[in-house]
């Protein structure tokens, strides 16, 4: 079963509504609750505005459309001082529509180059803070135009992905256009030269926070001229001359925070900065290999200065440096937020620390290195959990993304580090993440849901998520109009649905309907959300009850639509797997027939067996296998070209995975139940690849191949093909040496079909010379086959039990033989009237070995408790089997095994006749 690995209104666990950011609104709402019915039209305007501020932009717009009064209140300037457009399609047209409301806009977050191009159309001349991500395609020209139109900018942040097309020219434009700038953080600039930095020095006198992060080259000499800087980060920046840095930067008079994480800084440069810089209070040097290699280096001797590295106790260092020494533990950031601290430096240091730590931890999680395991378990996970409680939304998001990332070992195979995942759970991470997921901010919703999804790969964490109400939260997020939120929520439900104990809870929470609706909502775009939704439905469809609910929710139509029209391999694979699981409950519901009757379903699955992607071929073949258990589907699959497609698949999968081989053989096995299909499979060349699969060492593969060959051997022409293709030796090997009793059983039955005399008549057609050569060949094959059939039957014939059964007709003696001979899985086989008739005829065969084999087979098919035992008993009664069985049981020349097995079958028929009467 697959699974994958890559807000402010919150519900209390019991009852009341919590508006954590607006306690005054909470009080008003709670006061209104006892009244029963609230007249929303009579709410004070300021209360409505507060409520609107707690909603996402989309929900705010929907609520504003209910009446003129609320429409007017929804346009209040105080609701439009901040905009986060990352999860929305934002282009010039949308910007023009928003422009009338953005006169007072001060803070804007955007995503991507198209959004960047549209910013100027907002005409937000009062913009103070601008933050963007996915900035790889943003150019100097675009950035220059943005800053030229927003000269009041005080903060500009682009990242954390690389700004590959932005150069020093754009930085100079920023300097010239934004004299009030006090914060500039840019990621992935190729070259930050001296001219650009000196322009900042000259034109931005209030610039106190600089971050040139993950840059290829930064002029460290010029940075030594930025006398106004208080916080400086060059984390991840290569080619730094640390000797120059240590001789110049310690002279920066206002520098109190420096981040050199993920660089090649060494202990000597750190020593000089800590010892010579008078005002420096924090130096972050996380994940700096050269520094960490020097085990003798210690920063504890530098009074009132904190070094944060992998080898230091970060929480202890923070507590001792900035707080009362009694405040130790993992809540130092929370302690600061709740304290009434008047230390101006500290109130600047802590938010900067949170931002930089969240950035570096995320980068380290994205690029895992050896030697960090202890850090992540002992400190890294706890740091991320602490940062998730930050008042800075972008810090919270990065911390949640870091949690989602650092637990993953192999995303492709959904493998996570159980120690890290359970450490997050022990430290209260699940409750924190679920709290973020209930935020109204969609960015937090999606990142929290992603972390919950990845952590839920671990069964213990999944249980904790369910116990904390996570299933209801994820089901709610899956209904989001925001595709990113819905996608991550669907991923969480996908991973949770792996656990059988969670399937019912997902259905009760409305998760099935939400997942089906997702497919219809995003059917034309978004392979990620479609794959996750289909994957979750595939897991849920494996449960009998949930399978019915998936169908009732419109899941069959949705999944067939994906199989027919979606071009993404991951979506195709999960859609086919879901259809396979829906069709697997043929005995308990009508989904198998429903899938087959859905327009285009069978044709789409047949076409998917030709996919270039193995996973898609495997799941499509598995779906066709399950669907072939329905009589109408079996013929419809063949009519849709299924025989040719599956034979071609079997021919091409000699080097494929055992899963694909098993499903290819299984689908042919299912189709070959029909005599017409069986002949067609033989004529299309299906015998040879099935013989090859029968030689597989994988038990599931050779077992299904044996089943297909058993069905094919019923037809004399196919039986002869099996002989000519060397299939006798393959079946003999299975019959004698497979660890699967079922494989041995079906191989023996195939051999019995082949040599009960019908193939001989077919083989004699032709020239005399051909007849002679075939006759000689068949004689040798027959002797070998009968020898191994006999050995197989004797394996289930205990001499003492048979002797006791022969000497007594007591039921207990026969019951002992039955238990020794029973092949449990054989009770799932369903035979046609023609097949049952063939075994009845075989009871009269001159060969005593075939008589014993036929009686043994009929015993397996009629043992009480078998899924189709009653069906087989009814067929045998109508074919006059009792008379033949009594003759076999009394025949003087029949082998003892045939006699005893015949007696047991007669008892089984009597039992089923009584059951039927009752």
N, C-alpha and C positions, 0 to 999 in steps of 0.2 A: 504494500500500500504506500503510495507516494505522498510525500509531503514536502514542503519547502519552508529552504532556508533562504533570506537579502531576505469640559473644557472650560461663560463661567458658571453656568448653572449646573450644579452637581446634585445627584440624589443622595440623600442619606440612606444608609442601609435599611432603616426602618422608618419610613413615613415622611418626615418633614422635608421641605425643600431648603437647601443651603445655597446661599449666594455669597460665597466666601469673600468676594471682593467688595460687596456692598451690604454690610450688615444692616444698614438702615432700611434697605428694601426688604431684607429678610424679615425684619420686625413687622413691617407693614403687611407683608403677605401672610405672616403667621397670625396677625391680628384679624385678618379677613377670613381665615379658614373656618372658624367656628360658625360664621354666619351662613355657611352652606353654599349659597349662590352669590357670586361676585358680579356686580354690574361694572364691566370693564370700561364702559363709556364714562363712568363717573370718577374714574381714578384721576388724581391730580396730575397735571402735566409733567411735573418733575419726576413723579414716580414712573410714568410711562417712558420718559426719556431714559431713566435708569434701567428699566427693563429692556428697552431697545438696545442699550449699550452692552447688555449681556448676551446679545444674539450675534450669530454670524451675519455677514453682510447679506447673504442670500435670504436668511430668515427675517432679517430686519426689513428687507425690501418687501417680502411677502406680507408681513404684518402691517407695514405702512400702506399697503394697497387695500386694506379692509374698509377704511372710511377717510373722509377728507381731513378730519381732525388729526388722526394718526399719521396721515400722509404729511401734513404740515409739521408735526412733531418729529417725524422721521427725517426731515430735512434740516433739523436744528444744527447749527454750526458745531456745537460741542460733540456731536456724533461723528463729525467728519474732520477731526483734527489728526486722525491716524487712519491709515489704510494699509491693509496687507493683501496684495493682489497676487501673491505667488500661486495660489491654487485656482486662479481664474484666467481665462483667455483675455488678455489685455492688449488691445491694439489701438490704433489711432481713432477708430470709430467709437470704441467703448470709452476712450479717454475724453472725447468730445462730449459724450453724453454725461460723463461724471463731472466735467469741468465746472458747471454752475454750483456744485456743492463743495468744490475744493478750494474755495477762496481762502478758507482758514486752515487748510491742510498744512500740518507741520511735520508729520512723520509718514514715510512711505517705504514699503517693502515690495520688491518686484522680483520677477524671475525671467531670465532669458533675454536675448537680444531684441526680439520683437517688442517685448514690454518696454525695454529701455528706449527704443525708438519712439514709443508712444508717450513717454513721460511729459515731453514738452507740450503736448496737446491738453494736458490737465490745466495748464496756466496757473499752477500753484506757486505764485511768486513768494509766498510766505514759508515755503518748505525749509525746515531746519535739519531734518535727519533723513538720509537716503541710504537704503541698504538693499543690495541685490545679490542673488546667487545664480548659478548656471550662466556664468559670464564669459565663457570661452569665446563667444563670437562677437562680443561687444568691442567696437573699434574706438580708436582715438577720436575720430570725428564725432561719433555718437556721444561719447563722454564729454567732449569739449562743448558740444551744443547744450547738453544737460546743465553743466555747471555755469555756462554763460547765461542761462535763463533763470538760474536759482542762486543768485549771489548772496543770499542770506544763509546758505548752508553752513551748518556748524559741525555736522558729522557725516562722513561718507565712508561706507564699508562695502567692499565688493569681494565676495568669496563665499565659502572656502575653496571652491573649485578655481582652477587657474584662469587668470585673465590674460590669455596668451597673445591677444592682439592689441593689448594696451601697452604703450611705451612711455618713456620719460616725457615725451611731448605732451601727452595728456596730463601728466602730473604738473607740468609747468602751466598748462591751461587752468588746472584746478587752483594753483597758487594765485594766478592773476585774477581769477574771477571770484574767488571765495575768501575774502580777507578775514571773515569771522570764523573760519574753520578752526576747530579745536581738537577734532578727532579724525584721523585718516588711517584706514586699515585696508590694504590691498593685498591680494593673494596671487602668486604665480606670475608676477611681472618678470619679463626676461632680463631687463637691465634698468636699474634705477641709478642714473648717473648723477654726477656732482651738480650739473646745471639745474636739474630738476629739484634736488634737495635744497640747493642754495636759493632757488626761487621760493620755496616754501618758507625758508628762513626770512627772506626779505619781505614777503607779502602777507604772511600768516603769523603775526606776532603772538596770537593766542593759541597756537598749535601746541598742545600738551600731550597728546596721545598719538603715537605713530606706530603703525604695524606694517612692515614690509615682510610678508610671510610667504614662505616657500618660493622665494625669488631665486633666479639664477645668479644674479650679481647685484650687489648693493655697494655703493661707494661709502665705505665706513669712515673715511676721513671727513667727508662732507657731513655725515650724520653727527660727527663731533662738534659741528658748528650750530646745531639746533639747541640753543641755550634754553629755550622755553620748554623743552620736552620734559615731562614728568614720568611718562610711561612709554617704554620702547620695546618692540618685539621684532626680532629677526628670526623667529622660529622656523626651522626647516630651510633656511636660506643657505645655499652652498657658496663656496669660494670666498668665505670671510677670512680676512687676515687678522687672526686673533691677537697677534702681537701688537698690531696697530690699534685694535679695539681697546686692549687693556691699557695702552699708554694714553689714549685720547678720551675715551668715554667716561673714565672715572672723574674727569674734570667737569663734566656736565653738572652745573650747579643745582639743578632742580630734579635730577633723575632720582626717583624713588622706587621704580619697578622696572626690571629688565627681564625679558624672556628670550633665552637662547636655546630652547628645547629643540631636539631632533637635529642638532648640528654637531660638528666635529670639534667643538671647543674642548680644551684640555684643562687640567687642574691649575696650571700656572696662570692662565688668563682669569679663571674664576677667582684665584687667590688675590690677584692684583685688584680686581673689581671690588671684592668684598673688603679688602684691607685699605684701599686708597680712596674709594668713593665715600664722601662724607655723608651724603643724604640717602644713599641707596639702602632700602629696607628689605626688598625682596628680589631674589635672583632665581628665576625658574630655569632649571636645566634638566628637564625630564628627557629620558631616552637619548642621552649623549654618550655614545659608547666609549670614547677615549677617557672622558671623565670617570665613568663607572669602572673602567679597568684598573684605576689607581685606588686600590683598597685602603691605602694609608691616608688618603685625603679626608679631612674632616672640617666641617664648617661650624662646629659647635663653639669654637673659640671666638667667633665674631659676635660681639655683644650687640643685641638689638638688630641683627641682620639675619634674614632667613634664607637658607638655600633649600630649594625644593628639587629633589632628584629622586631617582628610583631607590636609592639606598638610604634615604632619610625617612623618618616617621613623619609624614606630612601633617596629619591631624595634630599630633603632639607639638610639632614645630609651630603651627599656626596658633595653637592655644597658648603656648608659652611666649610667643612673640607679640601677640596682639590682644590677648585677653588675660584675665585673672588665671593664675596657674591652676586653680581648682576646676576650671572649665576645660576638661579634657574629654576625649571621645570624638565621635564622628559628626557632631552637630555644631561645629564652630561657626560655619556659615549661617546656620539657623539662629545660633545665639546672637550673632551680630545683627541679624535682621530684626530680632525681637527686642534687642537692647536699645536704650536711649543713649546712644554714643555721640558725643560732641567732638570727637577727634576727626577733624576735617581730612587729614591724610588717610586715616583708616577708612573713612566713608568713600574715599576714592580708590583705595588699594583693593578692598574686598570685591567690588564689582569688576574691576580690571582682572583680578586674580581668577574670579569665576569664569570670565570670558576666555582668558588665555588657557586655563586648565581644561575647560570643555573642548576647546579647539585642539589642543595637543593630544588629549586622551582619545578624541575621535580619530585624529590622524594616525595615532599609534595603533588603534583598533583596526583601522582600514588596511594597514600595512604591517601585519603581525610579524614579529621577530622572535627568534629563540631567546630564552632567558627571561621572558617577561611573565611567565606563568605565575610565579610567586607574587609578583607585584599586583597582577590583576586580582588574584584571589584575596590577598591580604589588604590591599589598599585601593587598587584601581576601581573595582566594582563599588566599594563604599564611597569613593570620591564622586563617581557618576551619580549615585543615588542622592548624595548630598547636593550636588549641583542641580539635580532635577527639581529641587525646592527653591531654586533661585527666583528672584523677582524679575529677572531678565528672560523674556520669552525665548530669545535665540539661544541662550545658555541652556534653558530647559530642553529645547528641541535637540541641541547637539548632544546633551547628556543622554537623552532617550535613544537617539540614534547610536551613540556609543555603546549603550547597553545592548541594543539590537545587534551590533556588529561584533563586539569583543567575545561573545559567547560562541560565535560561529567558527567551526573548524573547516567545514567543506560545504559551501552553500549548494553546490550541484547535487550532493547526496544527502542534504538535510542533516548534516552531522554537526552537533554542538558539543562544547566542553561541559560535561555534566557538573564538574566541580564548580566552575564559574557560575553556571545557571543556578545551582542550588545555593551558592553563596549569596546571590542576588535575592533569592527567596528568603533566606534566613535573616537578611538585613532589612526586611520589610519592603523590598523592591516591588513586589506584585501590587500591594495596596497603593504605593506611590504612582506606579504606572497607570493603574486603573483610575486613579484620581485625575491624572493628566488627560486620560482618554475621555473623561467627562467634561473637560474644558470646552468653552464655546469656540476657542481658537482652533481652526482646522489644521494649522501646522502642527500644533501639539497633539491633536487627535491622531493624525497620521503617523507621527513618529512614535508615540506611545503604543499605538496598535501594532506597529512593526516590531517593537521590542517584545510586546506580549506574544506575538506570533512566533518569533524566533525562540524565545524562552520556553514556549509551550511544546516544543519538540521533546523536551524532557518530561517524562510521564509524571514525576512528582510535582514539577512546576505546573503542568497542565491541571493537575488535581487542585492545587492551590488557587489557580486562576478561576476555576469553576466554583470553588467554595467561597471565593470573595465576590461572586456575582459577575465575573468577567464575561461569561457567555451572554448574558443579557446586554451588557454594555457593547460587546462586539456586534451582536445582532442589530442593535440600534444603529451603530456606526455604519454597518453594511447598507443601511438605507440612505446614507448621506448622498446629497447631490454632488458632493466633491469627489471626483474620481479617485484621487490619491487616498483619501480617507476610506472610501469604500473598498479600494483594492487591499489596503493593509488589514482592514477588518475581515475581509474575506479570507486573507491569508491566515489570520488568527483562527477563524472557524475551521479552515482546512486542517491546520495542525491539531486543533482540539478534537476534531472529528475522527482522528485516528483512534482515540480511546473509545472502546465500546460503551463505557459508562457515561460518555458525554453526548452521545448521539441523540438520545431522547431529550436531554436538556436543551440542545440546540433547536430541536423541532418545537419544543414547548415555548421557547423564547421567540418564535417566529423567524428563526434563522433560515429555514428552508425556503420560505416564500421570499425573504429578502435576497437570498442568493439567486433564485430564479429570476427575480425582477432585475437584478444586476445585469444578467445576461441580455435581457431585452433592452435595458437602458443604455448599455455601452456596446451593443452588438457590432457597431460599425467602427469602433476605435477602442484602443486600449487592450493589447494582448495580455498585459499583466493582470488586470482585474478579471478578465474572462477566464484566464487559466486558473486563477485562484478560486473563482466561483465554481467552475466546473470540477476542479479537484476536490473541493469541499463536498459538492453534491455526489461525486463518485464515492467518497468515503461513506457518506450518509446512506447512499443507495445500497450499500452492502448489508445494511440492517433491514430486516423484513418489513417492520412497521414504517421506518423512515422511507423505505423504497416506495411504499404506497403514497406517503405524503408528498414525496418528490413528484410523482406522477399527477397527483391531484392539484399541485401548485403550478402545473404547466411545464414541469421539468422535461418531459419527453420532447415536446415541441422545441423548447429552448436548446436542448442538447443536440437534437438532430439538426437544428439550424446552424449551430456551430460546426458540426461535422461536415455539413454540406458547403458552407460558405466561408468559414474562417481559414485564413492561409497561414496562421502561426502554428508551428509544429507543437509547441507546448499546449496550446488550446486544443488542437486536434487530438493529441494524446489523451488529455484529461476528459474531453467530451466522449471519446470512444470508450475510455475506462468506465465512465459513468453509465453509458448505455449498456456496457457489458454487465455491470453490477445490477442495473435495473432489470435486465433480462435473466438474472440468475435465480429468480424466485418464482419460476414457472409453476411450482406446485402449490404456492400459497397466494398468489395474486395474478392479475391479468397483465402485468407490465410487459412480459415477454411478447405477448400478442400485440400489445399497444405499440411497442417500439416498431415491430415489423409492419404494422399497418400505417405508421406515420409516413406521409408522403416523402419519398426520396431517402428514407433512412437506410435501407439495405443497399441501395446503389452507392450512397455516400461511403458506407463502411467498406464495401467491396473496393471502391476507388482508393480508400485510405490504405488498403493492403499493398498498394503500389507506391506508397510514399517513400522518399529517399531516407527517411528517418526511422531507425529501427524501433524506437519506442512507439511511434504512431502505428507502424505495421503490427507490432505485438498486440496493442490494445484493440485494434480493429479486428484482428483475427480472433482475439478472445471474445469480443462482442458477437461475432458471427458464430462462434462455437456455441455460446449460450443461446443465441437466437435459434439455432438449428434444432433445438429440442422441441420446438413447436412445429407441427406438421406443415402448416401453411407457410411458415417462414422458411422452412427447409427448401420447399420447392421454389419460393420466391427468390431466395438467395441464388439458387442455381440459374433461374431465369435472368437474374441481374448480372450474370457472368461470374458468379462466385466460384464455380468449380475451376474454371481456367485460372482465375486470379489466385486461388489458394494452392493449386498445384504448382503454379509458377513460384509462389512464395516458399513452398516446401522445397522446391528444387534449388532455390537461391539461398537457403538459410543453413547450409551445412556448417558454416563458420560463425553463425549468429549465436546470440545468447540462448541458454536453455529455455528462458521464458518464451522467446519468440518461437523456438522449435516446438515447444509443447503446445502452444496455441495454434500453430499452423497444422500440426498433426491432429489436434483436438477438433479443429473446425472441419477438417476432412473426415474425421471419425463421425462427427455429427451429421454431415451431409450424406455420408455413405449408408446411413440407415435406410435411405430410399434406394430401391433396386435400380431405378433409372439413374440416379446420381452416382451410384456405385459403378455402374458400367461406364458412365461418362468420365469418372475419375481415372479408371483404368485406361480408357482410350486417350485421355489427355496426357498420359505418362506419369500418373501419380503413384504408381507402384514402387518404382525405383527409389524416389526420395523417401518414401515411408519406410522402406527396408533399411535405408541408410540411417534414418532416425531411430529405428528399432535397435540399431547397434550402439546407440549412444550410451555412455556410462551414467548419464543423469537419469535417475529413476522416473521422474515425472515425464520425461521425454519419451523413453522407450515404452512406458506404460501406455501413453496415449497412442503412440505409433502401433503398438500391438492391438489396441482396440480398433483402430482404423483398418489394419490388415485382417483382423477377424471379420469385420463387416464385408470387406472386399472379397475375402475368400469364399463367401457364400455364393458368389457368381462363378461358374466354372471357368469362364474366360479369364477372369481376374486371378483365379486360383492358379491357372497355368502360367500366367504372367509372373506370379510370385515365384513359382518354381524356376522359370527361365531366368529371372533376374537374381537368382541366388538367395531367395528369401527363406528357403527351408532351413538353411544353416543358421540364419539370423533368428528365426523363430525357435529353433531347437535350443540355441544358446539362452534365449530368454526363458524358455520353458524349464531349463535345468539350473540356471545360475542367477537369475534376477533376484534381488532382495525383496522385490515387490510380489506379493502373492497374486495380486490382480494381474500383473504383467505375465506371470507364469500361467495363470488360468486362461487368459485370453489368447496367449500364444498356443496353448494346448488346443483350445477350441478352434483356432484358425487352422491348425494342422489337421484336426479331425475333419473339418469341412473339406479340406483339400484332398483327403485320402479316404473319403467314404464311398468312392466309386463314381461320383458324378463327373469329376474332372477327367477321368479316364475315357469316358465316352466322347467328351469334347476334344481330347487330345488325339484321338484316333482319326479325326477328320483330316484328310490330306493325302499325300502320296504314300505309297507303301514304305519307301525308304525313310521318309520323315516319321512315319508311324513307328517303325522299328527303333529309330534312334531315340524318339521321345519315350517309347515304352521302356527301353533299357534305363533311361535316365529317371523315369518315374518310379521304376521298381526300387532303385537304390534310395531315392528320396523317401519312398513310402516306408521302407524298412527302418531308416533312421528316424523318421517321424514317429512311427508307432512305438519304437523302442523308448523314446523320450516321453511320449504321452503316457505310456504304462508307468514309467518311473515317476512321473508327476502325480498320477492318481495314487500310487502306492505311498507317496509321502504323506497322504492324508488318511491312510488306512492302518490304524494301529492293530497289530495281530491279536492282542489279547481282547481288545474291545470287539473286534469282529468275531472272534471265537465265541465270546459270551453272547453276542447278538444272534449268531447262528444257532446256538444251543437253546436260546430262549426267545420267546416272542414278547417278553415283558417290555413295556414302554421305556423303562429306565435303561435297558441295554441299548436300545436304538437311540435314545437321547444322548448317551455317552458317545456313540459313533458320530452323531450329528455335530456335537460340540467340537469334536476333534477334526471334523472335516470342514467346518464353517469357514468361509472367507467373508469377513464382515463387509468389505466394500462391494462384494458381488450383489448385495441386496439392493444397490442403487441402479443396477443394470435393468433395462427394459427391453424385452424381446418382442418381435412381431409374431403373428400367428404362423408365418412361413418358417421362421427360425425355430419356434417351438416344435412345429411339425417335423422339421429336419431332425431334431434330436430324438423325437419319438420314433421316426423311421430308423434312426441309427441304432435303436435298441434291438432291431431285427438284423443288424449287419452281421455277416459271417465272422467278422473280427471280434474276438472276445474283448480286445483292448478298447475298441471303439464303443462296444456295449457299455463297458465300465465307465468310459469317459462321458457318454451320453447320460447315464444315470447320475453320475456325479454332477454334471451341469444342471440337470433338472432339479436335483436336490438343492443346489445353491439358489435357483430361481424361485423356489417355493417355500423356503424356510420361513416360518411365521415371524413377523416383525420386519421382513424386508419391504422396502418402499413399494415394490411392484409385485409382491408375492401373490396377492389376491388376483391381480390381472392375469398373471401367468397361470394360476390354478384354473381360472375361468376358461382360458384358451385351451388348456389341456383337457378339461372336461368336454368341451365342444369338439375336440379332435379325437375323442375316444381313447385317450391315453390310459385310463385305468385298466382297460383290458390288456393293452400291450405291456404295461408295468407288471400286472399279475403274471403274465406269461414269462416275462424276464425274471421275476422273482422265483418262479417255480421251475425254470428250465434246468434240466440236469447238467447240460454242457456249459451253462453260463458260469463265468468266474464268480467267486464268492463276493468280490467287491460289488459287481453288478447286481447280484441278488439282494445284498443288504441295502445298497443305495436305493434300489427299486422299492423295497419295502418301506423305507423311510419316506420316499416321495408319495407313496400311496397314503401313508398316515398324514402327511402334510395336506394332501388333497381333501381327505376326510375332515381335517381340522378347518380348512377354509370353507368347505361346504356348510359346515355347522355355523361358522361365523357369519356367512352370507345369509343363512336362514334366520339367524337371530337378529 
